[in-house]
Amino acid sequence: MTFKAKHDDLRANENVMRWYRNLQQGSPITGDVYLRAFGLYCKINGTTPEGILEDAKSGKLRNDFMDFVFKEGKENKAGSYIVRFKKVINS
């Protein structure tokens, strides 16, 4: 049985990989965890890394992220689960 690495689409993105390699310099585990969380955030919100950057430039990301936090809170997700997405997006 072969396993497909999660988030291969993100790994194909040169800018994402640059960010990922930079995180891994500090801690390989942090790099892996942040990449998975970033991929999950993109999947949940139906966006891409480029879409997040465009939303950040236009100011739309702030409202979208607040809506995301509200939605996850309504689904009884722990605060520690939600806050990791903020850390990932900020990085």
PyMOL commands that set and color helices and strands:
alter all, ss='L'
color gray80, all
select helices_A, chain A and resi 8-11+14-26+28-45+49-58+60-74+79-90
alter helices_A, ss='H'
color red, helices_A
deselect
rebuild
show_as cartoon
